[in-house]
Amino acid sequence: MLKEIKNAVQSRAYRLIQAGVVEETILEHPIPKGHVVVEPALGSICHADLRYYTGQRRPEAMANKLPMALIHEGIGHIVHSEAAELAPGQRVVIVPNIPGYLLDGTTAETCCPVCQGGLGSTYCARGRFLASGTDGIAQSRLVVPAACTIPVPDDIPDDIAVLAELCSVSCQALGRVKHLLPTARAAVFGDGPVGFLTAAMLHHVYGLNSDRLQVFGAIEEKLNEFAFASRAMVQDYDFENGSGVDIAVECTGGRFSESAINQAIELLNPGGVLLLMGVTEDLVPINTRDVLEKGITLIGSSRSSSEDFIQVLQAMRNPAYRTTLSRLLPERRHQVSAVEHFAEAMNEASVHRHWKKTVLAFRW
């Protein structure tokens, strides 16, 4: 039984202490003014979680960030609120990116130079990100600023809402080029979840159909899931003579980043934009000659803000969009009521890199 503590709360946390080893521990969180206490209900495993769990991060990152509770994609219920706009029992999506000014209870204008310059909270120099240097959602009580919990509309089911974080990353990236999207031709590189959700947003939110939306992948079974777009296998496509695009989005990451980035550069029209969303631990050589000759703009984007979550949840009220998103949902959830269950789910996700997401149902 967890103790009641004035102005603080205790939390059961499943913490990664070294690669492949998770232990349950009790954490104590203060509850500052303007913060809320959330009980996580559903979480979704991200490749970033697996990079920590399997020890694929650089040794210095592992040493600096562990021990740490994983998972940054999730929803839960408010159990205590120090903010008038949120009440106990409310179902919310958890925003993992927490700007420094929300932690302090101040404003962007008094935060870091990035926030003061209006460059966006995703780049805040004083911020924290759940499950990346600070404990994430794999715990029974999470204390975050109220602005980092977004109420879920009643018509959006839990299984769809848990995809909001990954969708919000696509929303943030595509927001950088939304002025081009009414007439642009776009290509998405990557047939995994990030590529699928980015392509789905281009189709359902921005109205790109197969005549303006091309998806490139390496596994035909996965690529067939993108029924709303034109599709091509990277192994077979003639990029030198292919139809040019105005926007390319690289969603592959890992060891395939190099080929995807350079294929995108080859395909882009002069003045085109390359959005980089895939994460890799390696330095990636790219064809800078064509970048220069074509005047290509490269934009990196891997996180999102509360505003992106609000837009995503509004978009999820569209039944057609929800139907497309549901293709990523697994046939079953992993029931997690003990640290052993959490470790089993992480082990399975590490060994079997399924196309569909791995969803954890926490039972605290």
Buried (B, 14 or more C-beta within 10 A) or exposed (E): EEEEEEEBBBBBBBBBEEBEEBEBBEBEBEBBEBBBBBBBBBBBBBBBBBBBBBBBBEEEBBEEBBBBBBBBBBBBBBBBBBBEEBEEEBBBBBBBBBBBBBBBEEEBEEBBEBBEEEEBBBBBEBBBBBBBBBBBBBBBBBBBBBBBBBBBEEEBEBBBBBBBBBBBBBBBBBBBBEEBBEEBBBBBBBBBBBBBBBBBBBBBBBEBEBEBBBBBBBEEEBBEBBEBBBBBEBEEBEBEEBEBBBBBBBBBBBEBBBBBBBBBBBBBBEEBBBBBBBBBEEEBEBBEEBBEEBEBBBBEBBBBBBBBBBBBBEBBEEEEBBEBBEEBBBEEBBEBEEBEBBBEBBBEBBEEEEBEBBBBBBEB
